[in-house]
Amino acid sequence: MFLDTTILVEILRGNQKVINYVERAAEKEPLLFSVMQIGELADWCHLNNLDPLKVLQDVKNIATPVGITESICLEGSKIKKEQRKAGNGKFSLIDGIIAASAISLEQKLLTLDRDFEGLENVVLL
């Protein structure tokens, strides 16, 4: 299962509902996240006066980071365009790359972010 940044942040905050869901998922499949999300996590750390390197290590103890490719970048841009055309004006390129990364690995994307609503590989908590 591919974990969106919203899920990783809620795990770090100790959200037991999210933790329980992710623990059950981890029994069945690997947990993954995109290296692109390291920037989002670092941004969150700086806003919350946390050490990004420590937080990244904590996250890497939960899930495995995966790289991006040219095809993921191209697909991510296409997904962003489609989401914006559908009226989701807040959908970002990073969101598109995260979604495309999950798709490229044939994984469901677990998120709390309603911006991903409507994408077929998304599990919205």
C-alpha positions as CSV (number, residue, x, y, z in Angstrom):
1,M,0.0,0.0,0.0
2,F,1.2,3.5,-0.9
3,L,1.0,6.0,1.9
4,D,0.2,9.6,1.2
5,T,1.9,12.3,3.3
6,T,-1.3,12.9,5.2
7,I,-1.2,9.3,6.4
8,L,2.5,9.6,7.4
9,V,1.9,12.8,9.4
10,E,-1.1,11.3,11.2
11,I,1.0,8.3,12.2
12,L,3.6,10.6,13.5
13,R,1.0,12.5,15.4
14,G,-0.2,9.2,17.0
15,N,-3.6,9.0,15.3
16,Q,-4.7,5.5,16.5
17,K,-7.3,5.1,13.8
18,V,-4.8,5.6,11.1
19,I,-2.1,3.6,12.9
20,N,-4.5,0.6,13.3
21,Y,-5.5,0.7,9.6
22,V,-1.9,0.9,8.4
23,E,-0.8,-1.9,10.8
24,R,-3.5,-4.2,9.3
25,A,-2.4,-3.2,5.8
26,A,1.2,-4.0,6.6
27,E,0.3,-7.5,7.5
28,K,-0.8,-8.1,3.8
29,E,1.5,-5.9,1.8
30,P,4.6,-3.7,1.9
31,L,4.1,0.0,2.8
32,L,5.6,2.5,0.4
33,F,6.0,6.2,-0.1
34,S,7.5,8.4,-2.8
35,V,10.9,10.2,-2.3
36,M,9.0,13.3,-3.4
37,Q,7.2,13.2,-0.1
38,I,10.4,13.7,1.8
39,G,10.1,17.4,0.8
40,E,6.6,17.5,2.1
41,L,7.6,15.8,5.3
42,A,10.5,18.2,5.8
43,D,8.2,21.2,5.2
44,W,5.8,19.8,7.9
45,C,8.8,19.3,10.2
46,H,10.0,22.9,9.8
47,L,6.5,24.2,10.5
48,N,6.3,22.1,13.6
49,N,9.9,22.6,14.9
50,L,10.8,19.0,14.4
51,D,14.1,17.5,13.1
52,P,13.5,16.5,9.5
53,L,16.2,13.9,9.6
54,K,14.8,12.2,12.7
55,V,11.3,12.3,11.3
56,L,12.5,10.8,8.0
57,Q,14.2,8.0,9.9
58,D,11.0,7.3,11.8
59,V,9.0,7.3,8.5
60,K,11.5,4.9,6.9
61,N,11.0,2.6,9.8
62,I,7.3,2.4,8.8
63,A,7.5,2.5,5.0
64,T,10.0,2.1,2.2
65,P,10.7,5.2,0.0
66,V,10.5,4.6,-3.8
67,G,12.1,6.6,-6.5
68,I,10.4,8.4,-9.4
69,T,11.0,7.9,-13.1
70,E,10.3,10.0,-16.2
71,S,7.1,8.0,-16.9
72,I,5.9,8.7,-13.3
73,C,6.6,12.4,-13.8
74,L,4.7,12.5,-17.1
75,E,1.8,10.5,-15.7
76,G,1.7,12.7,-12.6
77,S,1.4,15.8,-14.8
78,K,-1.4,14.2,-16.8
79,I,-3.2,13.3,-13.6
80,K,-2.9,16.9,-12.3
81,K,-4.3,18.2,-15.6
82,E,-7.2,15.9,-15.4
83,Q,-8.0,16.7,-11.8
84,R,-7.8,20.4,-12.4
85,K,-10.0,20.0,-15.5
86,A,-12.5,18.1,-13.3
87,G,-12.7,21.1,-11.0
88,N,-10.1,20.1,-8.3
89,G,-8.2,23.4,-8.4
90,K,-6.0,22.5,-5.4
91,F,-4.6,19.3,-6.9
92,S,-0.8,19.8,-7.1
93,L,1.9,18.3,-9.3
94,I,3.3,16.5,-6.2
95,D,-0.1,15.0,-5.6
96,G,-0.1,13.8,-9.2
97,I,3.4,12.3,-8.9
98,I,2.3,10.5,-5.7
99,A,-0.8,9.1,-7.4
100,A,1.2,8.1,-10.5
101,S,3.8,6.4,-8.3
102,A,1.2,4.3,-6.6
103,I,-0.3,3.4,-10.0
104,S,3.1,2.5,-11.4
105,L,3.5,0.0,-8.6
106,E,-0.1,-1.3,-8.9
107,Q,-0.7,-0.1,-5.3
108,K,-3.7,1.5,-3.6
109,L,-2.9,5.0,-2.3
110,L,-4.1,5.5,1.2
111,T,-4.8,9.1,2.1
112,L,-6.9,11.5,4.2
113,D,-6.6,14.2,1.5
114,R,-9.9,14.7,-0.3
115,D,-8.0,16.2,-3.3
116,F,-7.4,12.6,-4.3
117,E,-11.1,11.8,-4.3
118,G,-12.3,10.3,-7.6
119,L,-9.0,8.6,-8.5
120,E,-9.6,4.9,-8.9
121,N,-6.6,3.6,-7.0
122,V,-7.3,5.7,-3.9
123,V,-8.5,4.6,-0.4
124,L,-9.8,7.7,1.4
125,L,-9.9,7.3,5.2
